[in-house]
């Protein structure tokens, strides 16, 4: 078993032995109640009073967020893909080049960003949940090769990353306003961007599903099983939030592998109970859930989160994501051995693009189990692509001097919008 899979297995074991069962004992609640208690910390949608509070500061769907407004927006609730996209965009730019630029070159086609400082895939649990349960793939399917490219040629320098990984008296990732500049105070905590918001829980999809289908005892037991599966799934993804800042390209690709691996295992944990629950639905109950999902997608579209294919699927990469062969040559002045390793790395990137282009969003995934299958397939394709590039990159890095490594790392950092 690889070190990566051993690490993920440890995460699984730790989360399975965590607060879910004790919560039921202490609170005297049912399995469904335990799920609401545990998953709610990660999947809370925010209360109406939070949304009204943010409305006093600006409308999420029509106004770009300023960095200083990010925390206010997060307090308004994270259930809306449009809201999360603007929060991520503001957070990604707050620590980049001093927050002076309006757009970053590693931006997704939907306006979001796959990398926010040292964090890959902010709010991952929400994107998975929105697509698998509600069929809203706006956030999930925009991840692909551009994120691998941004891991190789990272936009953030050491000073930029300090804004996201400030180490004050509260420990790594905890920003201390007394010790950091106002620039750093504009950046939200990484744990919040991982989905660890502490808002009041206003509702969960489990509650909405239960109200829509009015389950009998057999179906209620299956829904309880699904709710219980969501507990370790949500915690696995939450636990993959980085605790240290990766400062090199190989380190960033390792971060990607760990994050994607946790997401794959989380999807697998939910697969069987979701399929069992869905198989027990009668036609009328299934129609009610479909109507609920359709309403949810319409609400997302009304808030500016329009459904679009992922930018890396079957289209030419934009100029910002073209392989910088000339710049690498000018900066590194590689010898013949290094050129051979660099050629292998470039070829690995081309194969990664092909892998991900072959696994785009399917049109026939119309049920939650089918969407979960499609999602798991996409994550596995992304994991294969990252592994392929990572192996070639490590071989190339092993041939470089420290000065050449520094020059390679500077390529993405020197780029502007």
C-alpha positions in Angstrom: 0.0 0.0 0.0 1.4 3.4 -1.0 2.2 6.1 1.6 -0.6 8.2 0.1 -3.2 5.4 0.6 -1.9 4.7 4.1 -2.4 8.3 5.0 -5.9 8.4 3.7 -6.7 5.2 5.6 -5.5 6.8 8.8 -7.8 9.7 8.1 -10.7 7.3 7.5 -10.0 5.5 10.7 -9.7 8.7 12.7 -12.9 10.1 11.4 -14.9 6.9 11.9 -13.8 6.9 15.6 -14.6 10.6 16.1 -17.6 12.4 17.4 -20.4 10.7 15.5 -21.2 7.9 18.0 -20.5 9.8 21.2 -22.8 12.6 19.9 -25.7 10.2 19.8 -25.0 9.0 23.4 -24.6 12.5 24.8 -27.5 14.1 23.0 -29.8 11.1 23.0 -30.7 11.5 19.4 -31.4 9.2 16.5 -28.8 8.3 13.8 -30.5 10.9 11.6 -30.1 13.4 14.4 -26.4 12.5 14.8 -25.9 13.1 11.0 -27.6 16.5 11.3 -25.4 17.3 14.2 -22.1 16.2 12.6 -22.6 17.0 9.0 -24.1 20.3 9.9 -20.8 21.7 10.8 -19.6 21.2 7.3 -22.7 21.5 5.2 -24.6 24.3 7.0 -26.5 26.5 4.5 -26.6 29.6 6.7 -29.7 31.1 8.3 -32.1 33.6 6.8 -30.9 36.2 9.3 -27.3 35.8 8.0 -28.5 36.3 4.4 -30.4 39.5 5.5 -27.3 40.7 7.4 -25.1 40.3 4.3 -27.7 42.1 2.2 -27.0 45.2 4.2 -23.4 45.0 3.0 -23.9 44.2 -0.7 -25.6 41.7 -3.0 -23.4 38.6 -3.6 -24.8 37.8 -7.0 -24.4 41.3 -8.5 -21.3 42.8 -6.9 -17.8 41.5 -6.8 -16.6 41.0 -3.2 -13.8 43.1 -1.8 -11.3 41.0 0.3 -12.5 42.7 3.5 -16.1 41.5 2.8 -15.2 37.8 2.5 -15.8 37.0 6.1 -19.2 38.8 6.1 -20.2 36.9 3.0 -19.2 33.6 4.6 -21.4 34.4 7.6 -24.3 34.8 5.1 -24.2 31.1 4.3 -22.4 28.9 1.8 -25.3 27.0 0.2 -25.3 29.2 -2.9 -22.7 28.2 -5.6 -22.6 31.9 -6.8 -21.8 33.1 -3.3 -19.0 30.5 -2.8 -17.6 31.4 -6.2 -17.3 35.1 -5.3 -15.9 34.3 -1.9 -13.3 32.1 -3.4 -12.4 34.7 -6.0 -11.9 37.4 -3.4 -9.9 35.1 -1.1 -7.7 33.9 -4.0 -6.8 37.4 -5.0 -6.5 38.9 -1.5 -3.1 37.3 -0.9 -1.8 37.5 -4.5 0.4 40.4 -5.5 -0.8 42.3 -2.4 -4.5 42.1 -3.6 -3.9 44.6 -6.4 -5.2 42.6 -9.3 -8.8 42.0 -10.3 -8.3 38.7 -12.0 -5.8 35.9 -11.7 -4.4 33.9 -14.7 -5.3 30.6 -13.0 -9.0 31.5 -12.8 -11.7 28.9 -13.7 -14.1 29.4 -16.5 -16.9 30.0 -14.0 -15.0 32.8 -12.2 -13.8 30.7 -9.3 -10.3 29.5 -8.5 -9.0 26.0 -7.9 -6.1 27.2 -5.8 -6.5 29.7 -2.9 -3.0 30.2 -1.4 -1.8 26.7 -0.3 -5.4 25.2 -0.5 -6.6 23.2 -3.4 -10.3 22.9 -4.0 -11.9 25.3 -1.5 -15.4 24.3 -0.3 -14.9 20.8 -1.9 -17.6 19.2 0.1 -20.2 21.7 -1.1 -19.3 21.1 -4.8 -19.6 17.4 -4.4 -22.9 17.7 -2.5 -24.4 20.1 -4.9 -23.7 17.9 -7.9 -24.4 14.4 -6.4 -27.6 15.4 -4.6 -29.0 18.3 -6.6 -27.4 17.9 -10.0 -25.8 21.3 -9.9 -22.3 20.7 -11.3 -21.3 24.3 -11.7 -18.5 24.1 -9.2 -17.4 20.5 -9.5 -16.9 20.1 -13.2 -14.7 23.1 -13.7 -11.8 21.4 -12.0 -9.3 19.9 -14.4 -5.9 20.3 -16.0 -5.7 24.1 -15.4 -5.4 23.2 -11.7 -2.5 20.9 -12.3 -0.8 23.6 -14.3 -1.4 26.1 -11.5 0.2 23.6 -9.1 3.3 23.3 -11.3 3.6 27.0 -11.9 2.1 28.4 -8.8 0.9 32.0 -8.8 1.8 32.6 -5.1 5.3 33.5 -3.7 6.4 33.0 -0.2 5.2 36.4 1.0 1.8 35.8 -0.7 1.4 32.5 1.1 2.2 34.1 4.4 -1.2 35.8 4.2 -2.9 32.4 4.1 -0.7 30.5 6.5 0.1 33.1 9.2 1.7 31.5 12.3 0.8 33.6 15.2 0.2 32.5 18.8 -2.9 30.6 17.7 -0.9 28.2 15.5 -0.7 27.5 11.8 -3.5 28.8 9.7 -4.7 31.1 12.4 -4.3 34.7 11.5 -3.5 37.1 14.3 -4.6 40.7 13.6 -2.2 42.1 16.2 0.9 40.6 14.4 0.0 40.7 10.8 -0.6 43.6 8.4 -4.0 44.8 7.2 -3.3 43.0 4.0 -3.1 39.7 5.8 -6.2 40.4 7.9 -8.2 40.5 4.7 -7.6 36.8 4.0 -10.0 34.3 5.6 -8.8 31.3 7.6 -8.0 28.2 5.5 -10.2 26.1 7.7 -13.1 28.2 6.7 -12.3 27.8 3.0 -12.2 24.1 3.6 -15.8 24.2 4.7 -15.3 24.6 8.5 -17.8 27.4 8.9 -19.3 27.9 12.3 -22.7 29.4 11.2 -25.9 28.2 12.7 -27.4 25.2 10.9 -30.6 26.3 9.1 -31.2 23.2 7.2 -29.7 20.2 5.4 -30.6 18.3 2.3 -31.5 15.3 4.5 -34.3 17.3 6.1 -35.5 18.6 2.7 -35.5 15.1 1.3 -37.4 13.7 4.2 -40.1 16.4 4.0 -40.4 15.9 0.2 -40.9 12.1 0.2 -42.7 11.5 3.5 -40.9 8.1 4.1 -42.3 5.0 5.6 -40.3 3.0 8.2 -38.3 1.1 5.6 -37.4 4.2 3.6 -36.7 6.2 6.8 -34.2 3.5 7.9 -32.5 3.8 4.5 -32.4 7.6 4.9 -30.9 7.2 8.3 -28.2 5.0 6.7 -27.5 7.7 4.1 -27.3 10.3 6.8 -24.8 8.2 8.8 -22.6 7.7 5.7 -22.5 11.4 5.2 -20.8 11.9 8.6 -17.4 10.2 7.8 -17.6 11.4 4.2 -17.8 15.0 5.3 -15.1 14.6 7.9 -12.7 12.9 5.5 -12.9 15.8 3.1 -12.6 18.3 6.0 -9.5 16.4 7.3 -7.7 16.8 4.0 -7.4 20.5 4.4 -3.6 21.2 4.4 -1.9 22.0 7.7 1.4 23.0 6.1 2.2 25.2 3.2 3.7 23.4 0.2 6.4 25.7 -1.3 7.5 23.6 -4.3 5.7 22.2 -7.3 6.1 18.5 -6.2 4.7 19.4 -2.8 1.7 21.1 -4.4 0.9 18.1 -6.6 1.1 16.0 -3.4 -1.4 18.3 -1.8 -3.7 17.7 -4.8 -3.3 13.9 -4.6 -4.2 13.9 -0.9 -7.2 16.2 -1.4 -8.6 14.2 -4.4 -7.9 10.9 -2.6 -10.0 12.0 0.3 -12.8 13.1 -2.0 -12.8 9.7 -3.8 -13.0 7.8 -0.5 -15.8 10.1 0.7 -17.7 9.4 -2.5 -17.2 5.6 -2.1 -18.5 5.8 1.5 -21.8 7.3 0.3 -22.2 5.1 -2.8 -24.0 2.1 -1.3 -26.3 3.8 1.1 -27.3 6.4 -1.5 -28.1 3.7 -4.0 -30.1 1.7 -1.5 -32.2 4.7 -0.5 -32.8 5.7 -4.1 -33.8 2.1 -5.1 -36.6 2.1 -2.4 -38.2 5.3 -3.8 -41.6 5.1 -5.5 -42.1 6.9 -8.8 -44.0 9.7 -7.1 -41.3 10.2 -4.4 -38.6 10.2 -7.1 -40.5 12.9 -9.0 -40.7 15.0 -5.8 -37.0 14.8 -5.3 -36.4 15.6 -9.0 -38.6 18.7 -8.6 -36.7 19.7 -5.5 -33.4 19.4 -7.4 -34.8 21.4 -10.3 -35.9 24.2 -8.0 -32.5 24.2 -6.5 -30.8 24.5 -9.9 -33.1 27.3 -10.9 -32.3 29.2 -7.7 -28.5 28.8 -8.5 -29.1 30.1 -12.0 -31.0 33.0 -10.7 -28.1 33.8 -8.4 -25.7 33.9 -11.3 -24.3 30.4 -11.2 -25.0 29.2 -14.7 -24.4 25.7 -15.8 -21.4 25.4 -18.2 -19.0 22.7 -19.3 -15.7 22.6 -17.6 -13.1 24.8 -19.3 -10.6 21.9 -19.7 -13.1 19.6 -21.5 -12.4 19.3 -25.2 -11.3 22.8 -25.8 -7.9 24.4 -26.4 -6.1 25.7 -23.4 -6.0 29.5 -23.1 -2.7 31.3 -23.7 -2.0 31.6 -20.0 -2.0 27.8 -19.7 0.3 27.0 -22.6 3.6 25.2 -21.8 6.2 27.9 -21.2 9.1 26.2 -23.0 10.9 29.4 -24.0 10.8 30.8 -20.5 12.0 27.6 -18.9 14.9 27.5 -21.3 15.8 31.1 -20.6 15.6 30.8 -16.8 17.1 27.3 -16.3 19.6 26.9 -19.2 19.1 23.1 -18.9 21.7 20.6 -19.9 20.9 17.6 -22.1 19.9 15.4 -19.2 17.6 18.0 -17.9 16.1 18.7 -21.3 15.3 15.0 -21.6 13.5 15.0 -18.2 11.8 18.3 -19.1 10.5 16.7 -22.4 9.1 13.8 -20.4 7.3 16.2 -18.1 5.8 18.1 -21.0 4.6 14.8 -22.5 3.1 13.8 -19.2 1.2 17.1 -19.1 -0.2 16.4 -22.6 -1.3 13.0 -21.6 -3.0 14.5 -18.5 -5.0 16.8 -20.7 -6.1 13.8 -22.8 -7.1 11.8 -19.7 -9.3 14.7 -18.4 -10.8 15.6 -21.8 -12.0 12.0 -22.0 -13.9 12.3 -18.7 -16.1 15.3 -19.1 -19.5 15.8 -17.5 -22.0 13.2 -18.9 -25.4 14.1 -20.2 -27.1 10.9 -19.0 -26.3 11.2 -15.3 -29.9 12.1 -14.2 -30.1 10.4 -10.8 -28.1 10.9 -7.6 -26.5 7.5 -7.8 -25.5 8.0 -11.5 -24.1 11.5 -10.7 -22.1 10.1 -7.8 -20.7 7.4 -10.2 -19.8 10.2 -12.7 -18.2 12.3 -10.0 -16.2 9.4 -8.7 -15.0 8.6 -12.3 -14.0 12.3 -12.8 -12.0 12.3 -9.5 -10.2 9.1 -10.4 -9.3 10.5 -13.8 -8.0 13.7 -12.1 -6.0 11.6 -9.6 -4.4 9.6 -12.5 -3.6 12.8 -14.3 -2.0 14.3 -11.2 0.0 11.1 -10.5 1.3 11.0 -14.0 2.5 14.6 -13.9 3.8 14.3 -10.4 6.0 11.3 -11.3 7.6 13.2 -14.3 8.0 16.4 -12.3 9.8 14.6 -9.4 12.2 13.1 -12.0 12.8 16.5 -13.5 13.3 18.2 -10.2 15.9 15.7 -9.2 18.1 16.9 -12.0 17.9 20.6 -11.0 20.2 22.7 -8.8 18.7 24.8 -6.0 19.1 27.9 -8.2 17.3 26.2 -11.1 14.5 25.1 -8.8 14.1 28.7 -7.6 14.0 30.0 -11.2 11.4 27.3 -12.0 9.2 28.3 -9.1 9.3 31.9 -10.1 7.7 31.3 -13.5 4.1 31.4 -12.3 4.7 34.0 -9.6 5.9 36.6 -12.1 2.8 36.4 -14.2 0.1 39.0 -14.0 -3.6 38.7 -14.7 
